[in-house]
Amino acid sequence: MSDKDFIEGVRARPGIYGLGGSYGDAVMFLIGFNEARSGGLLRGFTEWLVVRKGECTSFGWQALVLDEALPHIEGWGRNKLSNTDSQQEKEAVQLLLSLLHEFLTVRDDVMALASTYGQYHALHSPPPTEAA
């Protein structure tokens, strides 16, 4: 089973994997699965999310997904969870799994992943200075 198939299964039936809608539980589940895959599942996910957002940030994937899922909720990253209800948190989990599924297409394409890293580097590089 590919990583994409696995994530699709988790997305379709999260309860089978012990996920009840908590964003924190989903994050810990993915971190554990990533460790089991020697870091290969999430390699490049943060960079892809940053490039997708189009702006330089130091947030990790956990916070970037929450900021996209809950744009009108006050707070930064995980702090947003203290201002959400269970339905909003479930929606954030679904977005996380959907984004990860979408990312895995990029991760599995060497050229697409290389392009993502190049764009990420460009976002974090200072603009070139003009020669006098």
Salt bridges, closest charged atoms under 4 A:
ASP3 OD1 - ARG37 NH2 2.76
ASP3 OD2 - ARG107 NH1 2.79
GLU8 OE1 - ARG11 NH2 2.83
GLU8 OE1 - HIS101 NE2 3.49
GLU55 OE2 - LYS53 NZ 3.96
ASP67 OD1 - LYS80 NZ 3.82
GLU68 OE1 - ARG52 NH1 2.54
ASP108 OD1 - ARG107 NH2 2.68
